[in-house]
Amino acid sequence: MFCIEQLKNFMEKKFGVVVESNEVGEETVLLYHEELDEQIISEDVLQILPNPVLFHTYIYNEESEWIIGIALEAETNNPLFFVCLKDGVRVYEKLLNEGDSKNDRTT
């Protein structure tokens, strides 16, 4: 899975945000497709995710609210999709089940 150190490295490299470990909240929940917000996960991505999907989120507040989510296969914890929201707007997403860099999208 994606750990706090990986989160810190990603946020600094991708967005120039220095994350303080003790300021990060995290939660993992099992969600069915109908419970997932289409502003977070598009219909195209939803079609390739298992139902239900394990969703691990990190929340970090500094000048903006950052929510970083990783969709995982529930039985294996295999990471499938990565999404990053800034103040409720999707700013980055990446399909993880295919090693292709074309799946890496900053919006």
C-alpha positions as CSV (number, residue, x, y, z in Angstrom):
1,M,0.0,0.0,0.0
2,F,1.0,3.7,-0.1
3,C,2.6,4.8,3.1
4,I,3.0,8.2,4.7
5,E,6.6,8.6,3.5
6,Q,5.5,7.9,-0.1
7,L,2.7,10.4,0.4
8,K,5.1,13.0,1.6
9,N,7.5,12.4,-1.4
10,F,4.7,12.5,-3.9
11,M,3.2,15.7,-2.6
12,E,6.5,17.5,-2.5
13,K,7.6,16.4,-5.9
14,K,4.3,16.8,-7.7
15,F,2.8,19.8,-6.0
16,G,5.6,21.4,-4.0
17,V,3.7,20.8,-0.7
18,V,5.7,19.8,2.3
19,V,3.5,17.5,4.4
20,E,3.9,17.1,8.1
21,S,3.4,13.4,9.1
22,N,1.6,14.2,12.3
23,E,-1.0,16.4,10.4
24,V,-2.2,13.6,8.1
25,G,-5.4,11.7,8.8
26,E,-6.1,8.4,7.1
27,E,-9.0,6.0,6.7
28,T,-9.8,2.8,4.8
29,V,-13.3,1.8,3.9
30,L,-14.9,-0.8,1.7
31,L,-17.2,0.9,-0.8
32,Y,-19.6,-0.3,-3.5
33,H,-19.7,1.5,-6.8
34,E,-22.9,3.3,-6.1
35,E,-21.2,4.8,-3.0
36,L,-18.3,6.3,-5.0
37,D,-18.6,10.0,-6.1
38,E,-18.2,10.3,-9.8
39,Q,-16.4,13.6,-9.3
40,I,-13.6,11.6,-7.7
41,I,-13.7,8.5,-9.8
42,S,-15.0,8.8,-13.4
43,E,-17.4,6.3,-15.0
44,D,-14.6,5.0,-17.2
45,V,-12.4,4.2,-14.2
46,L,-15.3,2.8,-12.2
47,Q,-15.9,0.2,-15.0
48,I,-12.5,-1.4,-14.4
49,L,-12.6,-1.4,-10.6
50,P,-14.0,-4.4,-8.7
51,N,-17.3,-4.0,-6.8
52,P,-16.8,-3.5,-3.9
53,V,-13.4,-1.7,-3.8
54,L,-11.3,-0.9,-0.8
55,F,-10.6,2.8,-0.7
56,H,-7.7,4.2,1.4
57,T,-7.6,7.9,1.9
58,Y,-5.2,10.4,3.4
59,I,-6.3,13.9,4.3
60,Y,-4.0,16.8,4.8
61,N,-5.0,20.4,5.5
62,E,-2.6,23.3,5.1
63,E,-3.5,26.3,3.0
64,S,-5.7,23.9,1.0
65,E,-7.5,20.6,1.8
66,W,-5.8,17.7,0.1
67,I,-7.4,14.3,-0.2
68,I,-5.3,11.5,-1.6
69,G,-7.1,8.2,-2.4
70,I,-6.0,4.8,-3.4
71,A,-8.5,2.3,-4.7
72,L,-7.4,-1.3,-3.8
73,E,-8.6,-4.7,-4.7
74,A,-10.5,-5.8,-1.5
75,E,-9.1,-9.3,-1.3
76,T,-5.5,-8.7,-2.2
77,N,-4.9,-5.0,-1.3
78,N,-3.5,-4.7,-4.8
79,P,-3.5,-0.9,-5.7
80,L,-5.6,-0.1,-8.8
81,F,-6.2,3.6,-8.9
82,F,-4.7,6.7,-7.4
83,V,-6.5,10.1,-7.2
84,C,-5.6,13.4,-5.6
85,L,-8.1,16.2,-4.8
86,K,-7.3,19.8,-3.8
87,D,-10.1,21.7,-2.2
88,G,-12.6,19.1,-3.7
89,V,-11.3,19.3,-7.2
90,R,-9.5,16.4,-8.9
91,V,-6.0,17.5,-9.8
92,Y,-4.3,14.2,-10.4
93,E,-5.2,10.6,-11.2
94,K,-3.4,7.5,-12.3
95,L,-4.4,4.0,-13.1
96,L,-2.0,1.7,-11.2
97,N,-2.9,-1.7,-12.5
98,E,-1.1,-1.0,-15.8
99,G,2.5,0.2,-15.6
100,D,2.0,2.6,-18.5
101,S,2.9,6.2,-18.0
102,K,0.0,7.3,-20.2
103,N,-2.3,6.5,-17.2
104,D,-0.7,9.3,-15.2
105,R,-2.9,12.4,-15.6
106,T,-2.7,15.8,-13.9
107,T,-5.8,17.8,-14.4
